[in-house]
Amino acid sequence: MNYNWNWGIFFQPNPMGTGTYLDMLLSGLVLTLETAALAWVIALITGSVVGVMRTLPSKGATWFGFAYVEFFRNMPLLVQLFLWFFVLPEILPKAAGLWLKQLPNAPFWTAAIGIGLFMSARVAVQLQAGIGSLPRGQKMAATALGLTTVQGYRYVLLPMAFRIILPPLTSEFLNTIKNTAVAITIGLLELTGQARSMQEFSFQVFEAFTAATLLYLLVNAVVVTAMRFLERWVAIPGYITGK
Amino acid sequence: MLASGRIILKGDKEVKHFRSIGLALAATFVVSQAGAAELTGTLKNIKDTGAITLGFRDSSIPFSYLDDNQKPVGFAMDICYKIVDAVKKELKLDKLEVKLNPVTSATRIPLMANGTIDLECGSTTNNAERQKQVAFTNTHFLTASRYVFKKSSGLKSIDDLKGKTVVSTAGTTNIKQLTEANVEKKLGANIIPAKDHAEAFLMVETDRAVAFVMDDILLASLVAGSKNPSDYVISKDAFSKPEPYGIMLRKDDAPFKKVVDAATAALYTSGEGQKIYDKWFMSKIPPKGLNLNTPISEGLKHEFAKPSDSPNPDDYK
């Protein structure tokens, strides 16, 4: 292969005048982490609410949960971000649309909320499965003890269900981090975006993407390890997920 | 996917071009005598396989893009076909298969490095930084960094961008110049990077940004292709000196570069370069019959008279 390898490129100043090329990639990494963190909080909260709704006795709640999940999981993430960023402001009343467009950091907020909602559908399905995997007797026992529905979920069902779905939730968290790469489509210069910029400026494409790959791997390895600890920490001895 | 996406044109297409490039032939005969002994690099590869692969862009109007038959056409493509003719003559081949391979700004370097494409026919800026990785033949276009805005926004000069939201395409030399101007002139503009030109233009179209900073010729083609071309204005003042576009080839392959340079030099100096220029910039082009109406610049006229592969904008005055 006729390629001029230059691993020293990371320590050369980048043309944007913001330090070295490595600084450029690291600023992208920070943005990736911020977007992923906010998206994950949104995904967990909305996903939990919708997941619970899907297991409620109420027909309306179940139907809403079903519609919500199908809406968000059946459309490619790329298309969703595009819709939120370019189409939503156009269908709103003119003043509201203009306000939305001129919001500072619009790509960041759109990406975090868009990815958060997309991932929430997946969290919802898993929580529903987690609750569904509990023996029916638990819910009945909660009712027999005189707990209300809310109390039953809060003190009996959810603590167990969340423990059961912790391993798949780890994967979803990793997916959230990786999905932030899609946000370059709305102009968010996160890690993948910065790697692309770097290769356009320097033409050192392999170095740029090798570095991005390693950074993603590193972040995900940290997350996996942290989640392992969390699983061990919350485990209840004698129960399925305990030792 | 790449293999199935290739369109293979047979040799008969090139025969037509033959008579018209007398100068190119004369130039390449000289080269062929010198290099006849032992072929190396790209030339050897082309001789062995009987095929040359051109990399094209899918939407770099009017340099290299797909027409309504999904066939790559454009100013740079026409130049590349002339180069192919010269290579065929140089290698004394009866038949030279031309393979076409789509490239993007992200894939052009790896595909060039690993030998998938032999020439990149598009609108790639030739600069010193990039020459560390690839080589460029004689410049085929000069373009300066300008901005497009809606007439209704009433912008007059670069200073009017103060505090406004301005978009440019991520990873381009343009966004770099914009960032520099922003600091230098204390504009305090909010700069957003877009993924590609089409999206950056969409940001201006939907009022997410007041201006889009890009190579003026690309702006002209985006405006010409928009819903209401009369709504947009391209600025008079520029962010940069005119920068050269070049057809890209592999680095450190002197014999091949010599053939390509001779072919393009012969083409530009013969006046046929001007003819091809007019075909793409001064008359209707497919697929929609747009006319970019961009007469050749003084700088490019000089370049055509005295072809150069310099990456330095100061060499094109």
Interface residues (C-beta under 8 A of the other chain):
Chain A: M1 N2 Y3 N4 N6 P15 M16 G17 F86 P89 E90 L98 K101 Q102 P104 A106 P107 I184 T185 I186 G187 L189 G193 R196 S197 M198 Q199 E200 F201 S202 F203 Q204 V205 F206
Chain B: S105 A106 I109 P110 M112 A113 N114 G115 E129 R130 K132 Q133 V134 T165 V167 A170 G171 T172 T173 I175 K176 T179 E180 V183 N190 I192 P193 A194 K195 E199 L202 M203 T206 D207 R208 R250 K251 D252 D253
